[in-house]
Amino acid sequence: MKPLDSQHWNYYYSKPVSTGIFKFQADDFQVEEDLGYLPCGEGEHQFIFVEKTNNNTAYVAEQIARFTQLPLRQVTYAGRKDKYAVTRQWFGIHAPGQPDFDFSQFELEGVKILRHTRHNKKLRTGQLKGNAFTISLRQVVHPEAIEERLNEIAQHGVPNYYGEQRFGVMRVNDSGEVQRGGNLLMAERMINGETIRHRNKRSMALSALRSWLFNEMISARIESGDFDNVKPGDAMVLSGSNSFFIEDGKRDNSQQRYQEKDICPSAPLWGEGELATEHDAKQMEEAVASAHPEVIDFLSQCGFAQERRAIKIWPSQLEWQGKGDTLTLSFSLPSGCFATSVLRECIETVAPVHSI
């Protein structure tokens, strides 16, 4: 099979002319999780709000489990956050019948416990509203071009690509070439028959593979010129929901609703079973899938079900300000969406992208 490259995906707008340094230091990329609710203050689940710097989420969960002397499965989180950043997120601890843990003795470099409370329900993966980002870009060249692009993004959105950090560490070799992420390399090895026994590594490799194929679908749709058009047979996702309906051509307002950000065409997160799309939309997705038979065969055998994900996102509360050659921007995105996919459309970053 061909190597799983991630550098060829099409831009929605033209390729950015601006350059700048991204993640020069940890607090250049700040993320705060929004669960969409506040813990109620009572119940058998202990919730802690954690600020972490240069630590990945899974590792912090392991250290919390060790400190509380609980099985790792009893320490949960709603979503993974970037490692090379300052991030604030909730962890849930299921310890029924036990008093509140005393985290004053918890010591982990780069980690602070900001709040400790209780809730009556388990904190589950994916159950969050979204994330708020504050990003500083340094040594920016052509900041006026970034601001012009940000104005376009505020109105028209960006492709809902999975960000490079999903695919693992990206490195630049001595020749200046970008080397592929480690998670994609692991996925290739798995397709070729190698067994990855480390559960977390296997999970990340599978997620990377599924995300890679989704990005292929988005890129193909941009190239076809249909990214902003509702196609016959599209699976239209309702804003803020995982629900979708199939565009049958009998609705007069689907295109308008797409423009108004109420609904959005989707692309498949590949798994076992039939595609949800029909007619033109299904033909396009089948054409992309047929170019990667080893990938779709492998994903179909991994226990995933066919799912859908919107092809476009619109950042909310998008603001920015410049000071010298530093540009700081802030915005919020729904759960599972990547800030780096917003940056990709407005600036060419010259620092390596780290993994989560």
C-alpha positions in Angstrom: 0.0 0.0 0.0 1.0 3.6 -0.5 2.4 5.5 2.5 -0.3 7.4 4.4 0.7 11.0 3.7 -0.9 13.9 5.4 0.6 16.9 3.6 -1.4 16.9 0.4 -4.9 17.8 1.6 -6.5 20.7 -0.2 -7.1 24.2 1.4 -10.5 25.6 1.4 -9.1 29.1 0.7 -5.8 29.6 -1.1 -2.6 28.5 0.6 -1.7 31.1 3.3 1.1 33.6 2.5 1.7 34.4 6.1 4.2 32.6 8.3 4.8 32.5 12.0 6.0 30.4 14.9 3.4 28.3 16.6 4.0 26.8 20.1 7.3 28.7 20.8 6.4 28.1 24.5 3.7 26.2 26.2 1.4 29.1 27.0 1.3 30.1 23.4 -1.4 27.4 23.1 -4.0 27.5 25.8 -7.2 25.3 25.9 -10.0 25.3 28.4 -12.6 22.6 28.3 -16.4 23.4 28.4 -18.4 20.4 29.5 -21.6 22.3 28.8 -22.7 21.9 32.5 -21.3 22.4 36.0 -20.9 19.4 38.4 -23.8 19.4 40.8 -21.7 19.2 43.9 -22.9 15.8 45.2 -22.8 12.2 44.1 -20.3 9.2 44.1 -18.1 10.7 41.3 -15.4 13.1 42.3 -14.5 15.6 39.6 -11.3 17.5 39.6 -10.5 20.5 37.3 -6.8 20.2 36.3 -4.4 22.6 34.7 -1.6 20.8 32.9 1.5 22.1 31.1 3.5 19.9 28.7 1.7 16.7 29.9 -0.6 14.5 27.9 -4.1 13.6 29.2 -3.7 9.9 29.4 -0.4 10.2 31.4 -2.1 12.5 33.9 -5.0 10.1 34.3 -2.5 7.3 35.0 -0.8 9.4 37.7 -4.2 10.3 39.3 -5.1 6.6 39.4 -1.7 5.8 41.0 -2.2 8.5 43.6 -5.8 7.5 44.5 -4.8 3.7 44.3 -7.7 3.1 42.0 -7.8 1.1 38.7 -7.2 3.2 35.7 -10.7 2.5 34.4 -12.1 4.5 37.4 -10.3 7.7 36.3 -12.0 9.2 33.2 -11.9 12.3 31.1 -14.1 13.8 28.4 -11.4 14.4 25.8 -7.7 14.4 25.2 -5.9 17.7 25.2 -2.7 18.7 23.5 0.5 17.8 25.4 2.6 20.8 24.4 0.2 23.4 25.7 -1.4 24.8 28.9 -4.7 23.1 29.1 -7.5 23.0 31.7 -9.9 20.1 31.8 -12.0 17.9 34.0 -11.1 14.4 35.3 -13.7 12.1 36.9 -12.9 9.7 39.7 -15.3 6.9 40.5 -14.8 5.9 44.2 -18.2 5.1 45.7 -18.3 5.3 49.4 -15.0 7.0 49.8 -14.4 10.5 51.2 -12.9 13.2 49.1 -9.3 12.6 48.2 -6.8 15.0 49.6 -4.9 16.3 46.5 -2.8 18.6 48.6 -0.2 15.9 48.5 -0.5 15.2 44.8 2.7 16.2 43.0 3.3 16.1 39.3 5.4 18.6 37.5 3.4 20.9 35.3 0.0 19.8 36.9 -2.2 21.8 39.3 -5.6 20.8 40.8 -7.7 23.9 40.4 -11.0 22.6 41.7 -12.4 19.5 43.4 -16.1 18.8 43.6 -18.6 16.0 43.1 -21.2 14.9 40.5 -23.9 12.3 40.2 -22.9 11.0 36.8 -19.7 9.5 35.3 -17.5 11.7 33.1 -17.5 9.9 29.8 -15.4 10.3 26.7 -16.8 12.7 24.2 -19.4 14.2 26.6 -18.4 17.8 26.4 -19.7 20.8 24.6 -16.4 22.1 23.2 -13.1 23.9 23.9 -12.0 27.5 24.1 -8.6 28.3 22.6 -6.2 31.2 23.1 -3.3 31.1 20.7 -0.2 33.3 20.3 1.6 33.3 17.0 5.1 34.8 17.1 7.4 36.3 14.5 4.5 36.7 12.2 5.1 37.8 8.6 2.3 39.5 6.7 -0.1 39.8 9.7 -2.5 41.8 7.5 -3.0 38.7 5.4 -3.9 36.6 8.5 -6.4 39.2 9.6 -8.0 39.3 6.2 -8.2 35.5 6.2 -9.7 35.5 9.8 -12.5 37.8 8.6 -13.3 35.2 5.8 -13.2 32.4 8.3 -15.6 34.1 10.7 -18.1 34.3 7.9 -17.5 31.1 5.9 -15.8 28.7 8.3 -13.1 26.1 7.6 -12.9 22.4 6.7 -13.4 20.2 9.7 -10.1 18.4 9.1 -8.5 16.4 11.9 -5.4 18.2 13.0 -1.9 17.0 12.5 -1.5 16.2 16.2 -4.0 13.4 15.7 -1.5 11.7 13.5 1.5 11.9 15.9 4.7 13.8 16.1 5.7 15.6 12.9 9.4 16.2 12.5 11.5 18.1 10.0 14.7 16.3 8.9 18.0 17.8 8.0 16.8 18.2 4.4 13.9 20.3 5.5 11.3 17.6 4.7 8.4 17.0 7.0 8.4 13.4 8.2 5.1 11.7 8.9 3.5 11.3 12.3 4.2 8.2 14.4 0.5 7.2 14.8 0.1 6.9 11.0 3.3 4.8 10.8 1.9 2.5 13.5 -1.4 2.2 11.6 0.5 1.2 8.5 2.4 -1.5 10.5 -1.0 -2.8 11.8 -2.4 -3.0 8.3 0.7 -5.0 7.3 0.0 -7.5 10.0 2.0 -6.3 13.0 0.3 -6.5 16.4 0.5 -3.5 18.6 -0.1 -4.8 22.1 0.0 -1.5 24.0 -3.7 -0.6 24.3 -3.3 3.1 24.2 -0.9 3.1 21.2 -3.2 0.8 19.3 -6.2 3.0 20.0 -4.3 6.1 18.8 -3.1 4.4 15.7 -6.7 3.3 14.8 -8.0 6.8 15.5 -5.3 8.2 13.3 -6.2 5.9 10.5 -9.9 6.6 10.6 -9.2 10.3 10.8 -6.8 10.1 7.9 -9.5 8.6 5.6 -12.0 11.2 6.8 -9.6 14.0 5.8 -9.2 12.3 2.4 -13.0 12.6 1.9 -12.9 16.3 2.8 -10.0 17.0 0.5 -11.7 15.3 -2.4 -14.9 17.2 -1.8 -13.0 20.5 -1.9 -11.2 19.5 -5.1 -14.6 18.6 -6.7 -15.9 22.1 -6.1 -18.8 20.8 -4.1 -17.7 21.7 -0.6 -20.2 24.5 -0.2 -23.0 22.8 -2.1 -25.5 20.3 -0.8 -25.4 17.2 -3.0 -28.2 14.8 -3.7 -28.0 12.0 -1.1 -25.9 14.0 1.4 -26.1 13.0 5.0 -26.8 16.4 6.6 -25.8 16.8 10.2 -27.8 19.0 12.5 -25.8 21.7 14.2 -24.8 20.8 17.7 -26.0 17.2 17.3 -24.9 13.8 16.0 -28.3 13.4 14.2 -28.5 13.6 10.5 -31.0 13.2 7.6 -30.5 12.3 4.0 -31.0 15.1 1.5 -33.6 13.7 -0.9 -33.9 16.9 -3.1 -37.4 17.6 -1.9 -36.5 20.3 0.5 -36.2 23.8 -0.8 -34.2 25.3 2.0 -31.3 22.8 2.7 -28.7 25.0 0.8 -29.9 28.1 2.7 -29.8 26.2 6.1 -26.2 25.1 5.3 -25.2 28.7 4.6 -26.9 29.8 7.9 -24.8 27.1 9.8 -27.9 25.2 10.8 -27.0 22.0 9.0 -23.9 20.7 7.3 -23.0 17.9 4.9 -21.0 15.1 6.5 -18.3 12.6 5.6 -17.9 9.1 6.9 -15.9 7.9 9.9 -15.3 4.5 8.3 -16.4 1.3 9.9 -18.4 -1.9 9.3 -21.7 -1.5 7.4 -23.1 0.5 4.5 -22.5 4.2 3.9 -25.5 6.4 5.0 -25.3 8.6 1.9 -27.1 8.0 -1.3 -27.0 9.0 -5.0 -24.2 11.5 -5.9 -22.8 11.9 -2.4 -22.5 8.1 -2.0 -20.7 7.8 -5.4 -18.2 10.4 -4.4 -17.4 8.7 -1.0 -17.2 5.3 -2.7 -14.7 6.7 -5.2 -12.4 8.0 -2.5 -12.7 4.7 -0.5 -11.9 2.6 -3.5 -8.5 4.3 -3.8 -7.6 2.9 -0.4 -8.8 -0.7 -0.2 -6.4 -1.8 2.5 -7.5 1.0 4.8 -11.2 0.5 4.4 -10.9 -3.3 4.7 -8.8 -2.9 7.9 -11.2 -0.4 9.5 -14.2 -2.5 8.6 -12.7 -5.4 10.7 -11.8 -3.3 13.7 -15.2 -3.2 15.3 -16.1 0.4 14.3 -19.5 1.2 13.1 -20.1 3.7 10.3 -20.5 7.1 11.7 -20.8 10.7 10.3 -18.9 13.9 11.0 -19.6 17.4 9.7 -17.3 18.5 6.9 -17.2 22.2 8.0 -16.8 24.1 11.3 -17.5 27.8 12.1 -15.3 29.1 15.0 -17.4 31.1 17.5 -16.3 34.1 19.5 -13.4 34.6 17.1 -11.3 37.6 18.1 -7.7 38.6 17.5 -5.2 41.4 18.3 -1.7 42.1 17.2 1.3 43.5 19.2 4.5 43.9 17.3 5.1 40.7 15.4 2.9 38.6 17.7 -0.7 37.9 16.9 -3.0 36.5 19.6 -6.3 35.0 18.6 -9.1 33.3 20.6 -12.1 31.3 19.6 -14.3 28.3 20.6 -14.9 25.1 18.7 -17.3 22.2 19.3 -16.1 19.0 20.9 -13.7 17.0 18.7 -12.7 19.8 16.4 -9.1 21.0 16.0 -7.8 24.6 16.5 -4.9 23.7 14.2 -7.4 23.2 11.3 -8.4 26.9 11.8 -4.7 27.9 11.8 -3.9 25.9 8.7 -6.2 28.1 6.6 -4.6 31.4 7.7 -0.9 30.8 8.4 2.0 28.5 7.5 3.6 27.7 10.8 7.3 27.2 10.8 7.7 25.3 14.1 7.1 21.6 14.3 3.7 20.4 15.4 3.9 18.3 18.5 1.8 15.3 19.3 -1.0 15.1 21.9 
